[in-house]
Amino acid sequence: MARAITFALAFGLFEVGLAAPTISSRADILPLTEQEITARLVRGTTEVLALGCDLSLRQGTGTVIGSDKVLTNQHVVGSYRRLDLSAADAPLLAPASVSTSGRADLAAMSVSGLPSTALPIAPFDPLPKEQVWLAGYPQGATSAESDGLVLYRANVIDYVDGKPMGQAGRVMRLDVSARPGMSGGPVLDQAGRLAGIVFGVQSPTGDSVVLPISVVEAALAAPLNAASLC
């Protein structure tokens, strides 16, 4: 305000008006509490169980983005004999269709009847050093861990080229290690919006690697392929 007043005094011969500085939309958010984040994740995630062609069992996490749409990783789905989703003590549900991306380690499943609530989508990728929340259903989780769902607070380290990891776009790195079974799990920003999908852990650092929401949306906008059944 002092700058505006100085400007007006120095150039008093001109009738000018100075607009107040615009606050970035990144700062215009209401952070949620950990309890609110946890409640949102409980309603917005599922456990994914895939029976492979060799009868091996793959366990992952699903992220709910619509009334009947769930995302996970392509490597969780793979080629499968059977695929089931489970959420909030509901019966196992098989998706009506499963599609995979050729651009990212991403699979989209269409399933009806999940007692879940879609997670809101973040309008932009979080910046380095921003705090985020990572969740999933790790293998061997105990009942003390929200009935299998675990939640980690993390910070964005940076973004790196995803090509060495088989991803077409950039990849977000977080300063915590996701556990096996958390692949496909959501990363939420401080406002509780979906900012990315976990797909692995980088070696030897142990940092979680995440498909940022910009990459996820680009992959879903491109043509998808039907997943491979045995």
C-alpha positions as CSV (number, residue, x, y, z in Angstrom):
1,M,0.0,0.0,0.0
2,A,2.9,2.3,0.8
3,R,4.3,1.8,-2.7
4,A,0.9,2.7,-4.3
5,I,0.8,5.9,-2.2
6,T,4.3,6.9,-3.2
7,F,3.5,6.3,-6.8
8,A,0.5,8.5,-6.7
9,L,2.4,11.3,-5.0
10,A,5.3,11.2,-7.4
11,F,3.0,11.2,-10.5
12,G,0.2,13.3,-9.2
13,L,-0.4,14.8,-12.6
14,F,-1.8,11.6,-13.9
15,E,-5.0,9.9,-12.7
16,V,-3.9,6.3,-12.4
17,G,-5.1,3.4,-10.3
18,L,-2.8,0.6,-9.1
19,A,-4.3,-2.9,-8.7
20,A,-3.4,-4.8,-5.6
21,P,-0.9,-7.6,-6.2
22,T,-2.7,-10.8,-7.2
23,I,-2.2,-13.8,-4.9
24,S,-1.3,-17.0,-6.6
25,S,-4.0,-19.6,-6.7
26,R,-1.4,-22.0,-5.2
27,A,-1.6,-20.0,-2.0
28,D,-5.4,-19.7,-2.1
29,I,-6.1,-23.0,-0.4
30,L,-7.4,-24.2,3.0
31,P,-5.1,-26.9,4.3
32,L,-6.9,-29.9,5.8
33,T,-6.0,-31.5,9.1
34,E,-4.4,-35.0,9.2
35,Q,-7.8,-36.3,10.5
36,E,-9.6,-34.8,7.5
37,I,-7.0,-36.1,5.1
38,T,-7.3,-39.6,6.6
39,A,-11.1,-39.5,6.4
40,R,-10.9,-38.5,2.7
41,L,-8.4,-41.2,1.9
42,V,-10.4,-43.9,3.6
43,R,-13.4,-43.0,1.4
44,G,-11.3,-42.5,-1.7
45,T,-9.0,-45.6,-1.9
46,T,-9.5,-49.3,-2.5
47,E,-7.4,-52.3,-2.2
48,V,-6.6,-54.0,-5.6
49,L,-6.0,-57.8,-5.8
50,A,-4.9,-59.3,-9.1
51,L,-4.6,-63.0,-9.8
52,G,-1.9,-63.4,-12.5
53,C,-1.8,-65.9,-15.4
54,D,0.8,-67.9,-13.4
55,L,-1.6,-67.9,-10.4
56,S,0.6,-65.4,-8.5
57,L,-1.2,-62.7,-6.4
58,R,-0.4,-59.1,-6.9
59,Q,-1.6,-56.6,-4.4
60,G,-1.9,-52.8,-5.0
61,T,-4.0,-49.8,-4.2
62,G,-6.8,-48.1,-6.2
63,T,-7.5,-44.4,-6.3
64,V,-11.1,-43.4,-6.8
65,I,-11.6,-40.5,-9.2
66,G,-15.3,-40.9,-10.2
67,S,-18.5,-42.7,-9.1
68,D,-17.4,-45.8,-11.0
69,K,-13.8,-45.0,-12.0
70,V,-10.7,-46.2,-10.1
71,L,-7.0,-45.7,-11.1
72,T,-4.1,-48.0,-10.2
73,N,-0.8,-48.9,-11.8
74,Q,-0.5,-51.0,-15.0
75,H,2.1,-53.2,-13.3
76,V,-0.5,-54.0,-10.5
77,V,-3.0,-55.2,-13.1
78,G,-0.6,-56.8,-15.6
79,S,-2.1,-59.8,-17.4
80,Y,-4.6,-61.3,-15.1
81,R,-7.1,-64.1,-14.6
82,R,-9.1,-62.2,-12.0
83,L,-9.2,-58.7,-10.6
84,D,-11.0,-57.6,-7.5
85,L,-11.4,-54.4,-5.6
86,S,-12.3,-54.0,-2.0
87,A,-13.1,-50.9,0.0
88,A,-14.6,-50.1,3.5
89,D,-15.4,-53.7,4.4
90,A,-17.5,-54.1,1.2
91,P,-17.7,-57.4,-0.7
92,L,-15.1,-57.9,-3.4
93,L,-16.1,-56.3,-6.7
94,A,-14.8,-57.1,-10.1
95,P,-14.4,-54.2,-12.6
96,A,-16.5,-54.2,-15.7
97,S,-13.6,-53.0,-17.8
98,V,-9.9,-52.3,-17.4
99,S,-7.8,-50.1,-19.7
100,T,-4.1,-49.3,-19.6
101,S,-2.0,-46.4,-20.8
102,G,0.8,-46.5,-23.3
103,R,2.3,-43.4,-21.8
104,A,2.5,-44.1,-18.1
105,D,2.3,-46.9,-15.6
106,L,-1.4,-46.3,-15.2
107,A,-4.6,-48.4,-15.5
108,A,-8.2,-47.2,-15.3
109,M,-10.9,-49.5,-14.0
110,S,-14.7,-49.1,-14.3
111,V,-16.5,-50.6,-11.4
112,S,-19.9,-50.1,-9.9
113,G,-21.0,-50.5,-6.3
114,L,-18.0,-49.3,-4.4
115,P,-18.9,-47.5,-1.2
116,S,-16.3,-44.8,-2.0
117,T,-16.1,-41.1,-2.7
118,A,-14.1,-39.7,-5.5
119,L,-11.1,-37.6,-4.6
120,P,-11.1,-34.1,-6.0
121,I,-8.4,-33.4,-8.6
122,A,-5.7,-30.8,-7.9
123,P,-5.4,-28.1,-10.6
124,F,-1.6,-28.2,-10.7
125,D,1.4,-30.3,-9.6
126,P,2.8,-29.5,-6.2
127,L,6.0,-27.6,-6.1
128,P,9.3,-28.9,-4.6
129,K,9.4,-28.7,-0.8
130,E,5.6,-28.7,-0.6
131,Q,4.0,-31.1,1.9
132,V,1.8,-33.9,0.6
133,W,0.2,-37.0,1.9
134,L,0.8,-40.5,0.5
135,A,-1.5,-43.5,1.2
136,G,-2.0,-47.1,0.3
137,Y,-2.6,-50.7,1.3
138,P,0.8,-52.2,2.0
139,Q,1.3,-55.9,2.2
140,G,1.3,-57.2,5.7
141,A,-0.4,-54.1,7.2
142,T,-1.8,-54.6,10.7
143,S,-5.4,-53.9,11.8
144,A,-4.0,-51.0,13.8
145,E,-3.2,-49.2,10.6
146,S,-6.7,-48.0,9.7
147,D,-7.8,-51.5,8.7
148,G,-4.8,-51.8,6.3
149,L,-4.7,-48.3,5.0
150,V,-1.5,-46.4,5.9
151,L,-0.8,-42.7,5.6
152,Y,2.5,-41.0,5.3
153,R,3.3,-37.3,5.5
154,A,6.0,-36.4,2.9
155,N,7.7,-33.6,1.1
156,V,8.2,-33.2,-2.7
157,I,11.9,-33.4,-3.4
158,D,11.9,-32.5,-7.1
159,Y,10.8,-33.7,-10.6
160,V,13.0,-35.8,-12.8
161,D,12.8,-37.2,-16.4
162,G,10.6,-40.2,-16.4
163,K,12.0,-41.8,-19.5
164,P,14.7,-43.9,-17.6
165,M,11.8,-45.2,-15.6
166,G,9.6,-46.0,-18.6
167,Q,7.4,-43.0,-18.2
168,A,6.7,-40.5,-21.0
169,G,6.5,-37.4,-18.7
170,R,8.3,-36.1,-15.7
171,V,8.2,-37.9,-12.4
172,M,7.7,-36.5,-8.9
173,R,10.0,-37.8,-6.1
174,L,9.0,-37.8,-2.4
175,D,11.2,-38.1,0.6
176,V,9.5,-41.2,2.0
177,S,9.5,-44.9,0.9
178,A,6.3,-46.4,-0.2
179,R,5.8,-50.0,0.9
180,P,5.0,-52.9,-1.5
181,G,1.3,-52.9,-2.1
182,M,1.0,-49.1,-2.1
183,S,1.5,-48.9,-5.9
184,G,-1.5,-47.1,-7.4
185,G,-2.1,-45.2,-4.2
186,P,-3.0,-41.5,-4.1
187,V,-0.8,-38.5,-3.2
188,L,-2.9,-35.6,-1.9
189,D,-1.9,-32.0,-1.6
190,Q,-2.5,-30.0,1.6
191,A,-6.0,-29.2,0.4
192,G,-6.8,-32.9,0.1
193,R,-6.8,-32.9,-3.7
194,L,-5.3,-35.7,-5.8
195,A,-1.9,-34.5,-6.9
196,G,-0.4,-37.8,-8.1
197,I,-0.4,-41.6,-8.2
198,V,2.4,-43.7,-6.6
199,F,4.1,-46.2,-8.9
200,G,7.4,-47.2,-7.2
201,V,10.4,-46.5,-5.1
202,Q,13.7,-45.3,-6.5
203,S,16.9,-47.3,-5.8
204,P,19.2,-46.7,-4.0
205,T,17.7,-43.6,-2.4
206,G,14.4,-45.2,-1.3
207,D,12.5,-42.1,-2.5
208,S,8.9,-42.8,-3.6
209,V,8.3,-42.0,-7.3
210,V,4.9,-40.6,-8.4
211,L,3.1,-39.8,-11.6
212,P,2.1,-36.2,-11.0
213,I,-1.5,-35.2,-11.7
214,S,-0.5,-33.4,-15.0
215,V,0.9,-36.7,-16.3
216,V,-2.0,-38.7,-15.1
217,E,-4.5,-36.4,-16.8
218,A,-2.5,-36.4,-20.1
219,A,-2.4,-40.2,-20.0
220,L,-6.1,-40.5,-19.5
221,A,-6.8,-38.0,-22.3
222,A,-4.9,-40.2,-24.7
223,P,-6.3,-43.4,-26.2
224,L,-6.2,-46.3,-23.7
225,N,-5.8,-50.0,-24.4
226,A,-7.8,-52.9,-23.1
227,A,-6.0,-54.8,-20.4
228,S,-4.7,-58.3,-21.2
229,L,-6.8,-61.2,-19.8
230,C,-5.4,-64.8,-19.6
